[in-house]
Amino acid sequence: EADADANAKTRSTSDPRPPDCQGSRVSSITLGDGSVVELGASIIYEGNKLVVEMMDGDPTHLKKSRPMGAGKKHEKEGSEDESTKSSEKEKREPSGMGIYHGNGEWLLNTSFLSSYPNWLRKSILEPLFFLWRYNFDYFRLDGAVKRAVRSFDLVYDLLNDTKHEVTYFQSPEDMWEAMGLRSSAGISFHDLLDGLGMYRDAALELESSGEVGNGWWDWRKWIPGMGCMRAELVSAIALNTYNQDLNQMNGLVGLVAYVPVGGRLFSVEGGNHQLMESALRQSRRIYDDSTCKPKQRIRRLRKKITAVVAGETSMELYADEESLGKFDVVILAAPLQQSRIQFLVESPMGLDGAVLHEMPLGGTIENLDSDDSPMSNVATNEHGHRSFASSLPQSAIVPYTSVVTTVVSNATLNASHFGLPADGPWPRSILVSERGRALEGITTLTILSAEGGLVKT
């Protein structure tokens, strides 16, 4: 196995990220006081069985911590006085969440509940607030998410079953079909929500016809405290998770984004990059305990893979001009369109090995034209073989949405810019609506520590 560290040659000596960082998805930075701030995926849902099983297999190095916090790498138990100080500090920290609409307007802000004890606020007051505001839609979406999770859980049974052909899939669509999720994956999230009968307030959407709600009979407009769950909570979560609106993502992705709302969450103490380190340790331990020979089957190479050259029986990896060895199988654990790797193939049948051609990553298919067809002499390669490359699947060519994470310390937030009183409470997690993103240029803002001015956006 070869591990490609994309940052190996581009890291600055002042880069605060761990030197064994595996990529932006699991990157983190360590602050001067030892606190670790995630830059990529900062929270994990306890229903993610693959991650949970990995943590159970390495309890010494992988420990759970509070989600979305600036966790310490090595937290030590303090005295009773230190615990009291920590409790007092938590009382001064922001709490709750808000959805910012731009221009000092808020669609939602639960920070007014911050004066209540945490247990009362989280277990009773906030749930009641959301139930009142979103009523029937809250249950409609919650039911759809639970059904999707039950279907998705089948994937773990399928992956563990290696005795039947149903375990192996030709495409993601085939896998969704086996789990009963094909229809959700084939429509936009907006269309799925329409199918659930969820209320829609087009006035809160940037791309809309201007029609509001359900017309003059819209009862939500006449009851105080009512809101549009689709335009507020659901849209804000989608923007926060994927930086995409409800038309840009399919229904299955949208449901997955909403799963953490009703589930138990955690972070990995010291940073999610430790999952990659643990995977290598656990794999090495499995081989060490096995009867496989030779024992040195797992090697970690801190190199940036630049090319893969396929021969008749193996594939050779290169880091610039350096050969990293030949392998029977090469697995690219990264988006193909962002890997910046050349995939090449040697000339077949022992011809000039110095001549390399572009590898047909989608495979090849035979030219089925008859010999007297006008195309029979056209659709051939340079060796006269009547075959040509198949097109790549959509998942391998679709562009990715970029997300940039910024961490600021010793920051002072301007309350008047957000339409908040100078001495009033702030929500800890600030999400944005479609208009809020367009006006502010951000998808989320989290106050990790008000005392230290630590803000992540």
C-alpha positions in Angstrom: 0.0 0.0 0.0 1.2 3.5 -0.7 -0.1 6.6 1.2 0.0 9.8 -0.8 0.6 12.8 1.4 -0.4 15.8 -0.8 1.1 18.2 1.7 4.5 16.6 1.9 6.2 19.2 -0.4 4.0 22.2 0.2 4.0 22.6 4.0 5.3 25.7 5.6 7.6 25.3 8.6 5.0 27.4 10.6 2.1 25.2 9.5 0.2 24.4 12.8 -1.4 21.2 11.3 0.0 17.8 12.4 2.9 16.7 10.1 1.0 13.4 9.3 -2.1 15.2 8.1 -4.0 13.1 5.7 -5.9 15.8 3.8 -8.4 18.6 4.2 -11.3 16.3 5.2 -9.6 15.3 8.4 -7.2 18.2 8.9 -6.9 20.1 12.2 -4.7 22.7 13.7 -3.2 22.8 17.2 -3.2 26.2 19.0 -0.6 27.5 21.4 -2.5 26.2 24.5 -2.8 22.7 23.1 -6.4 23.0 21.9 -7.2 21.2 18.6 -9.6 22.7 16.1 -10.9 20.6 13.3 -10.7 22.2 9.8 -12.7 19.6 7.9 -15.4 17.2 9.2 -15.6 18.1 12.9 -18.5 15.9 14.1 -19.3 12.2 13.8 -22.7 10.6 14.1 -22.8 7.6 16.5 -24.7 5.7 13.8 -21.6 5.7 11.6 -20.7 2.1 12.4 -17.4 2.0 10.5 -16.0 4.9 12.5 -17.4 3.6 15.8 -16.0 0.1 15.2 -12.6 1.6 14.4 -12.6 3.6 17.7 -13.7 0.5 19.6 -10.7 -1.3 18.1 -8.2 1.3 19.3 -9.5 2.7 22.6 -6.0 3.8 23.7 -5.5 6.3 20.9 -9.1 7.1 19.9 -11.3 8.8 22.4 -14.6 10.7 22.1 -14.9 14.4 23.0 -17.5 17.0 22.9 -18.6 17.8 19.4 -17.7 21.1 17.7 -15.4 22.1 20.6 -11.8 23.2 20.7 -10.7 20.0 22.3 -7.4 19.5 24.1 -5.0 16.7 22.9 -4.3 15.6 26.5 -6.9 16.7 29.0 -6.1 16.0 32.6 -8.4 15.7 35.5 -8.2 18.9 37.5 -9.1 19.8 41.1 -12.5 20.8 42.3 -11.6 24.4 42.0 -10.6 24.0 38.4 -13.9 22.1 37.7 -15.8 25.0 39.3 -13.9 27.5 37.1 -14.7 25.4 34.0 -18.4 25.4 34.9 -18.4 29.2 35.4 -16.7 29.6 32.1 -19.3 27.5 30.3 -22.0 29.7 31.7 -20.4 32.7 30.1 -19.9 31.0 26.7 -22.6 31.4 23.9 -25.2 28.7 23.6 -27.9 27.7 21.2 -28.1 28.3 17.5 -29.2 30.9 15.0 -30.0 31.2 11.3 -28.8 34.5 10.0 -30.7 36.1 7.0 -28.3 39.0 6.4 -28.7 42.7 6.9 -29.1 42.2 10.6 -32.1 39.9 10.3 -32.5 36.5 11.9 -34.9 33.8 10.8 -34.1 31.9 14.0 -32.2 32.5 17.2 -32.4 30.3 20.3 -29.8 32.2 22.3 -32.6 33.8 24.4 -32.8 30.5 26.2 -29.2 30.7 27.4 -30.1 31.9 30.9 -31.7 28.6 31.7 -29.7 25.6 32.9 -28.1 23.5 30.2 -30.1 20.3 31.0 -33.4 22.2 30.9 -32.6 24.1 27.7 -31.3 21.1 25.7 -33.7 18.4 26.9 -37.0 20.4 27.2 -37.0 24.1 26.0 -35.2 23.8 22.7 -37.2 20.7 21.5 -40.5 22.4 22.4 -39.4 25.5 20.6 -38.7 23.6 17.4 -41.8 21.5 17.7 -44.0 24.7 18.0 -42.2 26.5 15.2 -42.2 23.6 12.6 -45.1 21.4 13.9 -46.1 18.8 11.3 -43.1 19.4 9.1 -40.8 18.4 12.0 -42.4 14.9 12.1 -42.6 14.5 8.3 -38.9 15.0 7.8 -38.0 13.1 11.0 -40.0 10.1 9.8 -38.3 10.2 6.3 -34.8 10.4 7.9 -35.5 7.5 10.2 -36.7 5.4 7.2 -33.6 6.3 5.2 -31.3 5.4 8.1 -33.0 2.0 8.5 -32.5 1.3 4.8 -28.9 2.6 4.9 -28.0 0.4 7.8 -28.5 -2.5 5.4 -25.2 -1.6 3.7 -23.2 -2.8 6.7 -24.8 -6.3 6.5 -24.2 -6.3 2.7 -20.6 -5.3 3.1 -20.0 -8.1 5.7 -21.6 -10.7 3.5 -19.0 -12.0 1.1 -20.8 -15.2 0.2 -23.5 -13.8 -2.1 -23.3 -11.8 -5.3 -25.6 -9.1 -4.0 -22.6 -7.9 -1.9 -20.8 -6.6 -5.0 -22.2 -3.6 -6.9 -21.3 -2.2 -10.3 -22.3 1.3 -9.4 -23.6 3.4 -6.5 -27.0 3.4 -8.2 -27.1 -0.4 -7.9 -26.3 -0.2 -4.2 -29.0 2.4 -3.6 -31.4 0.1 -5.4 -30.6 -2.8 -3.2 -31.2 -0.7 -0.1 -34.4 0.8 -1.4 -33.0 4.3 -1.7 -32.7 4.7 -5.5 -35.7 7.0 -5.8 -34.3 9.4 -3.1 -31.0 9.5 -4.9 -32.5 10.3 -8.2 -34.4 13.5 -7.4 -33.4 16.9 -5.9 -33.9 17.5 -2.2 -36.5 20.2 -3.0 -38.5 17.6 -4.9 -38.2 15.0 -2.1 -39.5 17.6 0.4 -42.4 18.4 -2.0 -43.2 14.7 -2.0 -43.3 14.7 1.8 -45.8 17.6 1.8 -43.5 20.0 3.6 -44.4 23.7 3.6 -42.5 26.0 1.3 -42.1 29.7 1.6 -40.7 30.8 -1.8 -40.2 34.4 -0.5 -37.2 33.1 1.5 -35.5 31.5 -1.5 -33.2 33.3 -3.9 -34.3 31.3 -6.9 -38.1 31.5 -6.8 -41.1 32.9 -8.6 -42.0 35.1 -5.7 -45.0 33.2 -4.6 -45.3 32.9 -0.9 -46.4 29.8 1.0 -49.8 28.4 0.1 -51.5 31.6 -0.7 -54.1 33.5 1.3 -55.1 30.4 3.3 -51.6 29.9 4.7 -52.5 29.4 8.4 -48.8 29.7 9.5 -48.9 33.4 8.7 -51.6 33.9 11.3 -50.1 32.0 14.3 -47.2 33.7 16.2 -43.8 31.9 16.2 -44.4 29.8 13.1 -41.6 29.3 10.6 -40.7 27.5 7.4 -38.6 24.5 8.2 -37.5 24.0 4.6 -36.2 27.5 4.1 -34.8 27.9 7.6 -33.4 24.8 9.3 -33.2 22.4 6.4 -31.6 24.9 3.9 -29.2 26.2 6.6 -28.0 22.6 7.4 -27.5 21.8 3.7 -25.4 25.0 3.2 -23.4 24.3 6.3 -22.6 20.7 5.4 -22.2 20.9 1.6 -22.3 24.6 0.7 -25.1 23.7 -1.7 -28.8 24.7 -1.8 -31.7 22.2 -1.9 -31.8 22.1 -5.7 -28.1 21.3 -6.1 -28.1 18.1 -4.0 -30.2 14.9 -4.4 -32.8 13.8 -1.8 -30.6 11.1 -0.3 -27.7 13.5 0.4 -30.1 16.0 1.9 -31.5 13.4 4.3 -28.0 12.4 5.3 -27.2 16.0 6.1 -30.2 16.2 8.4 -29.4 12.9 10.3 -27.2 14.5 13.0 -30.0 16.8 14.1 -31.8 14.0 15.9 -28.7 11.8 16.7 -25.9 11.7 19.2 -22.7 13.3 18.0 -19.1 13.3 19.1 -15.7 14.4 17.9 -12.4 12.5 18.1 -10.2 13.9 20.9 -7.1 15.4 19.3 -8.5 15.6 15.8 -10.1 13.3 13.2 -6.7 12.8 11.4 -6.0 10.2 14.1 -8.5 7.9 12.4 -6.1 7.5 9.5 -3.2 6.8 11.9 -5.3 4.2 13.7 -6.4 2.5 10.5 -2.7 1.8 9.7 -2.0 0.6 13.2 -5.0 -1.7 13.3 -4.3 -3.1 9.9 -0.7 -3.8 10.8 -1.8 -5.5 14.0 -4.2 -7.8 12.1 -1.4 -8.9 9.7 1.1 -9.3 12.6 -1.4 -11.7 14.3 -2.1 -13.6 11.1 -0.2 -16.4 9.4 0.5 -14.3 6.3 4.0 -14.4 5.0 6.0 -12.3 4.6 5.0 -10.1 7.6 6.1 -6.8 6.1 3.0 -6.4 3.9 2.0 -2.9 4.9 4.3 0.0 4.2 3.6 3.7 4.6 5.2 5.9 2.0 4.9 9.7 2.6 5.0 10.5 -1.1 2.9 12.5 -3.5 1.8 10.0 -6.2 2.0 11.7 -9.6 1.6 8.8 -12.0 0.3 5.2 -12.3 1.6 3.2 -15.1 -0.1 -0.1 -15.9 1.7 -3.0 -17.5 0.3 -6.4 -18.5 0.5 -7.9 -15.0 1.0 -5.0 -12.5 0.8 -1.3 -12.0 3.8 0.9 -11.0 3.5 4.0 -8.9 5.6 7.1 -9.4 6.4 10.1 -7.2 7.7 12.4 -9.9 10.6 10.4 -11.4 10.9 8.0 -8.4 9.4 4.5 -8.7 7.6 3.4 -5.6 7.2 -0.2 -6.7 4.8 -2.4 -8.6 1.4 -3.5 -7.3 -1.3 -6.0 -8.2 -4.1 -3.6 -7.3 -4.2 0.2 -6.8 -7.0 1.8 -4.9 -7.5 5.6 -5.3 -9.1 6.8 -2.0 -9.8 10.3 -3.3 -12.0 11.9 -6.0 -10.5 11.0 -9.4 -11.1 14.5 -10.8 -9.1 16.1 -8.0 -6.3 13.6 -7.6 -3.9 15.3 -10.1 -2.5 11.9 -11.0 -1.6 10.7 -14.5 -3.0 7.2 -15.3 -1.0 5.7 -18.1 -0.7 2.3 -19.8 2.2 0.7 -21.6 1.9 -0.4 -25.2 0.3 -3.9 -25.4 1.8 -7.1 -26.7 5.4 -6.3 -25.8 5.7 -3.4 -28.1 7.8 -0.3 -27.3 7.6 -0.1 -23.5 8.8 3.5 -23.5 5.6 4.6 -25.3 2.8 5.3 -22.8 -0.8 5.9 -23.6 -3.7 7.3 -21.6 -5.3 4.6 -19.5 -9.0 4.0 -20.3 -10.2 4.3 -16.8 -13.8 3.6 -17.8 -12.7 0.3 -19.4 -13.0 -0.6 -23.1 -15.9 -1.8 -25.2 -15.8 -3.6 -28.5 -16.7 -2.0 -31.7 -19.7 -4.0 -32.8 -19.9 -2.5 -36.3 -19.8 -5.0 -39.1 -16.8 -5.2 -41.3 -18.6 -3.4 -44.1 -19.7 -0.6 -41.9 -18.3 2.9 -42.7 -17.2 3.2 -39.1 -15.4 -0.1 -38.9 -12.1 1.4 -39.9 -12.6 4.6 -38.0 -13.3 3.4 -34.4 -9.9 1.7 -34.0 -6.8 2.5 -32.0 -3.2 2.9 -33.3 -2.8 -0.9 -33.4 -5.9 -1.5 -35.4 -7.8 -2.9 -32.5 -11.5 -2.3 -32.9 -12.2 -1.1 -29.3 -12.5 2.3 -27.7 -12.6 3.7 -24.2 -15.9 3.8 -22.3 -16.9 7.1 -20.8 -16.3 7.6 -17.1 -19.3 7.6 -14.7 -20.8 10.9 -13.7 -19.4 10.6 -10.2 -15.9 10.7 -11.6 -16.3 13.9 -13.7 -18.8 16.0 -11.8 -17.1 19.1 -10.3 -16.8 19.4 -6.6 -18.0 22.3 -4.4 -15.1 24.1 -2.6 -15.4 24.8 1.1 -12.8 27.1 2.8 -12.4 26.9 6.6 -11.0 29.9 8.5 -10.1 29.9 12.2 -9.5 33.3 13.9 -8.2 33.7 17.5 -8.4 36.8 19.6 -11.4 37.9 17.5 -14.0 40.5 18.5 -17.4 40.0 16.8 -19.4 43.2 15.9 -22.8 42.7 17.5 -24.3 45.6 15.6 -23.4 44.1 12.3 -25.5 41.1 13.1 -28.3 43.1 14.6 -27.7 41.9 18.1 -27.5 44.1 21.3 -24.0 44.8 22.5 -24.6 43.1 25.9 -27.0 40.4 24.6 -26.4 36.7 24.2 -24.9 35.3 21.1 -25.8 31.9 19.6 -22.8 29.5 19.6 -23.6 28.1 16.1 -24.6 30.6 13.5 -26.0 29.1 10.2 -27.2 31.1 7.3 -30.1 31.2 4.9 -29.6 31.3 1.1 -29.8 35.1 1.3 -27.5 35.2 4.3 -24.8 33.3 2.4 -25.2 35.6 -0.6 -24.8 38.7 1.5 -22.1 37.5 4.0 -20.1 35.0 1.9 -20.1 32.4 4.6 -22.1 29.2 5.3 -21.5 29.0 9.1 -19.9 30.7 12.0 -19.1 28.9 15.2 -17.9 30.6 18.4 -15.6 28.0 19.9 -14.6 30.2 22.7 -15.9 33.7 23.5 -13.3 34.2 26.2 -10.5 33.4 23.9 -12.1 35.1 20.8 -11.8 31.8 19.0 -14.1 31.7 15.9 -14.4 29.2 13.1 -16.1 30.0 9.8 
